[in-house]
Amino acid sequence: MSTFTDGHALLVGVGADLANTIDDAKEMHAILTDEERCAYPQGQVQLLTGEGAKRADVLAGLDKLAQTAKPDSTVIVYFSGHGYRVESQFGASHFLMPFGYDQSALGKTAISGLEFATKLQAIPAKKLLLLLDCCHAGGLDPATLQGATLAKSPLPPEATAVLAQGRGQVIIASSRADELSYAGKPCSAFTLALLESLCGDGASQQDGKVRVADLAIFTGGKVPQRTGEKQHPILNYKEADNFVVAFYAGGEAKAKGLPTRLQKVEIEPTPGAFQAAINQRRQTVTGNQQNITGNVTGPVIGGNVGQIGNNTTTTNVNTGGGTYAARDINVSGGDFIGRDKVNVSGGFYQPGGTVGTVNQAAGDLTQHFAPLEAAVRAAPAETRQQAQAKVEELKAETAKGERADDGKMADLVGELGGLVPGAVEALVGLFAPAALGKLAGGATKYVLGKLRK
């Protein structure tokens, strides 16, 4: 194996309301530093995520690249988070949003396009690749920006102008300005395509090296294919040299492809569907509060008590008269959460669909799934976590009501039966009540029948 000794990188996954961006940056780091794939030196790849990706951290990371990279270095700067264009009476400004930005003080807490471009310009490397995954759902609340309008911005034009001055600078942004980027588990559609290319998919010469045109062309074709032509990366490499970005097999010619953990990636059906954080803008909450961006398993106990595993936590939740919703509801500026509906300026929003109602309320699902969750908690440690993840997927699918995918439910039921044989009775019982039984189509009924035998 060989090391790509000239490779340097800064990888930023902001997190906060975009928890998946942290996974994106971590997977980029894993592939770039994999000795059997891109083979970048560990010490030359900076990974900034979550609270470690504040404005000062990102700027310091760019400064470090300026200090350590040489003219013959290859530099990758990857940023996954929000990007905006803000227009006011003073003109238009572009910003990248690091962790902890304050939308009332963007000039001090965000990174302006001009500041970002100036930092890039200070990097001496003649081969620089800028990767921006910025047009995500959510982000700034327009109502709080008095006297200004905003729009998603896939890339700061100041950076484009700076990089256009050289023949070794290339930009690939995740989507067009009028599109949103699709997240995934664990990788977004854009990042997954980048990783595939960095592992050798689409390599034009099959000589062990990934060239920038290979990366741009593969990503530009794969992302629209994966998102139903709803997301199209911007590829800015006109007049640029087709330089080598990395090895794809540690210097060897035969590609190894993606690691096993990335061979089954789920891309969200609509932008924002996988967003796990709770948006609390313009809500009044009394007492202490905490946002939980992961999955919480175990029964939900009425009143002010919640149980996670064997631990019982007492929490007061002030919902202002609405119902407390435990998981996967994005209000996106809505006014009220009540049972299975979200009031959005007089209409009702159904995630991923049109105006209507969701057939299964969160509280009802919790009750139906309690026996299955209990059975999974009793499973052996080596299969428990995977089984719990499958339960959450099945719960999310059944929550769609009449829109639930029978084939997907059948697959999840079969996988759970294989992972936790002791949960078969609970799986069969799950679809016994009329509320869920009517969702089971031919495929799900067939799998349930096999499990009973």
Beta strands, then each sheet from edge to edge (+ up, - down):
strand 1: 7-13
strand 2: 45-49
strand 3: 74-80
strand 4: 82-88
strand 5: 91-97
strand 6: 111-112
strand 7: 127-133
strand 8: 149-152
strand 9: 169-173
strand 10: 184-185
strand 11: 209-211
strand 12: 234-236
strand 13: 244-247
strand 14: 266-267
strand 15: 305-308
strand 16: 311-314
strand 17: 336-338
strand 18: 341-344
strand 19: 347-348
sheet 1: 2+ 1+ 3+ 7+ 9+ 12-
sheet 2: 6+ 5- 4+ 8-
sheet 3: 10+ 14-
sheet 4: 11+ 13-
sheet 5: 15+ 16-
sheet 6: 17+ 18- 19+
end
